[in-house]
Amino acid sequence: YMFGEDHKDLRRRIAPNFTPRALSTYAAIQQRVILSHLRRWLDRSAANGGKAEPIRVPCRDMNLETSQTVFAGPYLTKEAREKFERDYNFFNVGLMALPVDLPGFAFRSARLGVARLVRTLGECARASKARMRAGGEPECLVDFWMQETVREIDEAKAAGKPPPAHTDDEELGGFLFDFLFAAQDASTSSLCWAVSALDSHPDVLAGVRAEVASLWSPESGEPITAEKIAEMKYTQAVAREVVRHRPPATLVPHIAGEEFQLTEWYTIPKGTIVFPSVYESSFQGFPEPDTFDPERFFSEARREDVVYKRNFLAFGAGPHQCVGQRYALNHLVLFMALFVSVVDFRRDRTEGCDEPVYMPTIVPRDSCTVYLKQRCAKFPSF
C-alpha cells in the first residue's frame, strides 16, 4: 500500500536481498532443508507401511523452516524457532477466523502472535546489523539487507542526520514478517499443485526427471548450483505453469492510485481498495487455459509468458510486482528437481481431490495425499 518516493526507496533497500549472489546463497540452504524434510517424509511413510499421506502440512512445515533459515539464518535459536512455529500457527488460524478482537478468539491470538513474531524478527535485524558492522559475510537474507543498511545508518550518524527511513529494528521485523508470509503459504500451495500436476501428467514428470538427471545426480554429493538451476529451462517452465494454472493467492488487494474506467458504465474512484482476481486473469488470453501445458512457457515459438504477460499476474505487475518472485520460482524448481530425483510417488486419487479449497491460499481438497518411497540408491547428503 506504499506509493511514491517512499515506496521506491524501500524497494531500493530490498533489492540486495535478491541479487544472483544472494539467490545462490539461499539455494544451498533451500536444498539442505528440502532434503532433510524429504528424508522425514520417506521415513514416516516406511514406518506407516507405505500408507498414503497428505503432504500439505509437511510442505508448510518445510517451508516454514526454509523461510526461517533463509531469512534469519543464525539469528533464530532453536527455542525461538519453536515459539515462532506456534505463533505462526496462531496467525494462520486467525486469518480464517471472524475478526473478533477479544480474549479467547482466534483473531486476538493471531494479532498477539504477529506482534511477537515481528519483535523476534526485529531482534534478528538488530543482531545482523551488529554482525555486518563488524565485517561479517552475509549468510542469510537479513544479512544481505543489513550490509548496505548499516553503511547508510553510519553515514547519516557521522553527518549528524537522523537514521534513514525504514531502518528501525521493529519496522524491519515487520517487513521480514511480510516476506515470511509471502514465502510460506504461497509456496505451500504451489508445491502441492506441482506434485499433483506431475502425477497427472506422466509426460511432464518424465521431462523434468530427464532434464534434472542430465545436470545433477543424487549420488553426486553436491548441491544443485545456481548455474545448473539456470539450465533447467523445462523445469522452470513447469514451475511457471504451476503458478499460472493454480495461482496461490487468488485475490490480491490494491488501492486505485487514480480514477480508473473499468467499464463503459463504471469508473473506480481514486483511493478505492480493489480486489482483482489473479485466478480469473490466469485463464484469460492463454490458449486452452484450463489445460496444464508447460510448453506454453518452454516453446520458443509460443512464448506465451511474453505474449500474454498482462494476464500472468500471480506475482503482480508494475511497481508493486513481487520482489521475491525469482526466489519463489527457484524454490519450486529446486523442490521439483529434488523430489522427482529422490522420491517415487503416486497420488491417492479420489473424486474431487483436486478441487481448490482455501487454507488460506488454494490447495487440493485432499491436501495432496500421496504414496511415497525412496527412488535413488543413495540419499543425497551435503
Salt bridges, closest charged atoms under 4 A:
GLU5 OE2 - LYS8 NZ 3.67
ASP6 OD1 - HIS166 NE2 2.71
ASP9 OD1 - ARG12 NH2 2.76
ASP9 OD2 - ARG13 NE 3.08
ASP43 OD1 - ARG39 NH2 3.08
GLU53 OE1 - ARG44 NE 3.39
ASP61 OD1 - ARG60 NH2 3.19
GLU65 OE1 - HIS37 NE2 2.62
GLU65 OE1 - ARG40 NH2 3.58
GLU79 OE2 - LYS83 NZ 3.45
ASP87 OD1 - ARG86 NH2 3.50
ASP87 OD1 - ARG116 NH2 2.72
ASP101 OD1 - ARG108 NE 2.60
ASP101 OD2 - ARG111 NE 3.01
GLU137 OE1 - ARG21 NH2 2.98
GLU139 OE2 - ARG131 NH2 2.84
ASP143 OD2 - ARG131 NH1 2.88
GLU148 OE2 - ARG151 NH2 2.17
GLU152 OE2 - ARG12 NH1 3.05
GLU152 OE1 - ARG13 NH1 2.48
ASP154 OD1 - ARG133 NH2 2.95
GLU155 OE2 - ARG151 NH1 2.46
ASP169 OD2 - ARG126 NH1 3.50
ASP169 OD1 - LYS129 NZ 2.66
GLU171 OE2 - HIS166 ND1 2.80
ASP199 OD2 - ARG349 NE 3.00
GLU241 OE1 - ARG244 NE 2.75
GLU241 OE2 - ARG296 NE 3.06
ASP293 OD2 - ARG302 NH2 2.83
GLU304 OE1 - ARG296 NH1 2.73
GLU304 OE2 - ARG302 NH2 2.79
ASP344 OD1 - ARG209 NH2 3.47
ASP344 OD1 - ARG375 NH1 2.90
ASP354 OD1 - ARG347 NH1 2.84
ASP354 OD2 - ARG349 NH1 2.92
GLU355 OE1 - ARG365 NH1 3.48
ASP366 OD1 - ARG347 NH2 2.42
